[in-house]
Amino acid sequence: MTDPESHRRLLFSIAYRMLGRVMEAEDMVQETFLRWHRADPTAIREPQAWLTTTLTRLCIDQLRLARRQREEYVGTWLPEPLLAETTAPSTEADLADSLGIAFLLLLETLPPVDRAVFLLREAFGHDYDRIAAIVGKSSASCRQIVSRAKSRFGKPPARPATDEAERLVREFVEATRTGELAELIRLLTEDAVLYSDGGGKVRAALLPIYGPDRIARMFIGLRRHHPAGPPPVHFVQINGSPGILTRSGDGSLTAMTFALEAGRVKAVYAIRNPDKLVQANRLLPL
């Protein structure tokens, strides 16, 4: 019987994009493996298809169970960040666009089954017949789901080259640290927005902050909380894009990443909920 461990990376990739939480994704992968070991091996003709189907259905059920929890979440909900020590390009370049925080937030607007259909088709290239068998819908219905989602989301902006993105992020971070208001405003698009996720456990903006002036002034205002100077910045890769980790004087962590467009920052995502920063704590210990 095929070793399911050979498919762990693929299964985690699907589960994380479905759920937006690392531990939940790992739990779904482990449950899939448990069901694999309990299954009749003679009934499994295509191991990868069986594993993908089982995992996807588990994730759909998990999303349905988590709906009320998401509705009661304090403030803005952001996905748990996936971090790496390097800002090198993702080794899964074909999946990089579907890993970004902006894309995962768009997926949050879709019902669980629609989310699975859209992901399996657009991110993982499954054919409609296979997707239909996984989610229990017709191929025609799956095509309609993908068409509606693509029409709703529009065409995503082209991702900047990694070196350009890293340079822009460093310029933005430097402007926040030096307090250059005009430079900060220049680096933000006219429709820029900042999302901050504290989960009700640490201080964070409960609602998104819109507009370059308000966002820039917020960053300038934060400098007053650090009379000894801004905390050190640790550059990392977050969900396949350049980002930063910072630890405040009180020990609280922030993981920050960005959506970039036409050489400026279109969105800032600040994840501060400590429950979502277990990996960050390992990269940047006290």
Secondary structure, 3 states (H helix, E strand, C coil): CCCHHHHHHHHHHHHHHHHCCHHHHHHHHHHHHHHHHHCCHHHCCCHHHHHHHHHHHHHHHHHHHHHHHHHCCCCCCCCCCCEECCCCCCCCHHHHHHHCHHHHHHHCCCCHHHHHHHHHHHCCCCCHHHHHHHHCCCHHHHHHHHHHHHHHHCCCCCCCCHHHHHHHHHHHHHHHHHCCHHHHHHHEEEEEEEEEECCCCCCCCCCCEECHHHHHHHHHHHHHHCCCCCCCEEEEEECCEEEEEEECCCCCEEEEEEEEECCEEEEEEEECCHHHCHHHHHHCCC
